[in-house]
Amino acid sequence: MSDCRFFTYHGWGFDSDFWNPWNEFLSSYGPVESYDRGYFNNPRKVELQEHPESVIIVTHSFGLHFVEEKLLGEADLLIITGGFLHFHPDAPQKRKRSRLILQQMIKELEANPEKVLHQFYKNCFSPGNGAIEDLGGFNHQLLLDDLRLLHQSELDIKRLKKADKVCILHGVNDQIVSNQKGRQLDANLGEKSQYFEMKNSGHALPYINHRQCLEFIEPHIEQV
């Protein structure tokens, strides 16, 4: 195994602290750079330069959509948790319902952001009982803008195929992003991809079920 450099990307409604349960493990293989969108802290981008080490990217949910194409081109391994090419279902009726639910969430976020965030976290941590009680200060406008962006953001599979190898982890009980989205990613990536579906796990599986996640990805990191 060569020296590694890790780049982590959190999803909507979280910050770079989302990866705290992973940091000690990842750091044993090499330095970790954490992208922060800026919902709760100052935004932080990763350094886009040539990296002599093996590059490993770790993403959660919508964070996958913010990974720079140049960095994907360098990636020896891309780890996707709770990810998707596009958020809404493909079937017309389900897509219509999903878009309506998201639009209602946006409207509620405009008026009652704390209420929406607390419900979002409850859904993320389900089927467990985890929660984030103290939100602190947050960038209300950025949360709104990115939730609106979610309506239309769609990744080209060719962009993800720039990575040499991809590992996908998805929770069977994900209430935010259906496990069908994880299976769709796996099918589109073909031989590049390894897919692992976790029972009794929801959308926040990298945070709640981090030990299981790390057990799955460790052999793939060792092979880089």
N, C-alpha and C positions, 0 to 999 in steps of 0.2 A: 504494500500500500504506500502511495506517495503522500507527501505533505498536502494538507487540505486547507482551503479557505471557505468558510460558510457565509451565506447571505440569506437572512430570514426576512420574510414579508408577512405581516399580520393582515387580517381581514377587516371588514367594515365594523366599526363600533369598538375596536380594540386598539391597543398600542403595542409597542415593541416588547413590553413586559409580558405579553402573552407567551413569549418563548422562554421565560425564566426557567420553567421545569426542564428545558432541553439544554440550557447553556453550559452547564457543567459537563455534560456528556459530550457535546459537540466540541467544547474547548479542549478536551483531551486529545482531539485529532488535529486541531488547528484554530486559528483566530476566527472570531465570529463578528460579522458586520450586520447590524440590524436596521433595516429600513423602518422609518416611522412616518406614517401618513400625516400625522399632526392633529388628530382628533382631540387629544388630551395634552400633548406636549408640543414642543417646537418640532416642526417637520425635520426629518433627517433622511437624506438620500445616501445611497452607497456609492463608493468610489468606482467610477468606470475607467479602468485602466487595464493594461495587460497584466495578468496574474501568473506568476511562475508556478504557483501551486495548483493542484487539482481544485476545480471550482464546483461547489455543491450548493444548490439553491433549495431553500425550504419555504414552502408557501402554505398559507391557510386561506381557504375560501376566495373572496374577491381580491385578496392580495396577489394572487396569480396574475391578475390582469395589469398589475403595476410593475411587473418585472421588465426591465429594459431589454429590448431585443438584442442589443450588443452583448449583454451579460448571458442571455440564453445561448448565444452562439459560442460562448466559452465553457458552458456547463458540461462537466463530466457526468453529473447526476442531478436530476431535478426531482424533488420530493414534493408531491401535491397532496394536501390533506383537505378534505371537504371542498374540493374544487369543481370547476365547471367551465365549459366553453362559453355558454350563454345561460343566464339565470332562469329564464322562463321555460316551461315545458314545450315540447314540439307539437303535441296534439292540440288542435285549434281550441277546443272547449277548455281544456286544462290551462292553456296559455292565456286565454281570455280571463279566466278566474284568477290566475296568478298575477296578472297585470293589475287587476282590480284590487286585489289584496295589497299589493305593493303601493299602489296609488293611495289607498286608504292609510297605509302606514306613513307615507310621506306627509299627508294632510295632518295626521295626528302628531307627527314629529314637529311640524311647524308650531303647533300650539302647546304641546305637552312633551317636550323632549325627554325629561327624566322618566316619565311614565313609559314611553316607548322603549327607551334603553333598558329599563328594568325588565320589561316583558321580553325583549329580545334576548337578554342574557338568560332568563328563565328557560326560554325555548332552546337556546344554544346548549345549556348544561343538561337539559333533559336527555335521557331518563334519570339522571342524577338530580341532586338538589343544590348544586353549586349556585352561587350568586355573587354579584359585585355590588356591595351596598353603598360604598362611598365613591360617587362619580367624580367629585372634584370639579374643576373647571373644564369646559369642553368647547370645541369650535363648532357651534351650532350650524353655521352656514356651510362648513365643509361636510359635515354629516349629511345635511340636506342635499348638497350638490352631488355627492357620491351616491346617495340612494337614488337620485334621479338618473345618474349615469348608469346605474345597474340595469335600468329598463332596456338600454340599447347596447351596452358593452358586449362585444362578441369577439372571442379570440380565433384567429386563423390557426388551424391545427399545424400548418407548416411552420409557424413560429415556434411552437413547442417542440417540434421535431428537430429543431436546431440543437437541442440537448442530446448528448450521446446516449443517455439512458434515463428512464423515468420510473419512479415508484409512486403508486397512487394508494392512499389510505382513505377509507370512507366508513362512516358509522352507519350501521343498518337502521338505527333509530333516529337518523338526522331529520329534524323538523324544519330546518332552514333550506337545505339543499338535498333533494332526494338522492338516494344511492344510485338511482338510474343515471344520474349525471356522472358519477364516478365510473360507472360501467361504460357509459358513452365515451368518456375520455380514453379509457383503456382500449376499447374497440377501435377507435380512430388512430391511436398511436401504434397499434399492432405489436410487432416483435420488440419494439423499443421499451415496452411497458411491462411492469409487474404490478398486479392489482391485489390488494388485501382489504377485505371487508370485515369490520369488527362488530361482533354481536354486543348488544347492551351498551352501545356507544352512540352519542349524538354528534352535533355539529362541532362542539368544543373538544373533540376527542384528543387533539394534541396536548391540550391543557389538562383534561381530566384523566385521560388514559395514556399519559405520556410514556409510562413504562412499557406498555404493549407496543406502542408506536416505535419506540427505540429498539425493542427486541427485533422488530420486523426489519427496520432499516439498517441496523448495525452490519449485517453481512454484506449489504450492498455498498456501504461506505468502505468496508474492508477491501472490497474488490476494486475500488477506484484506483 
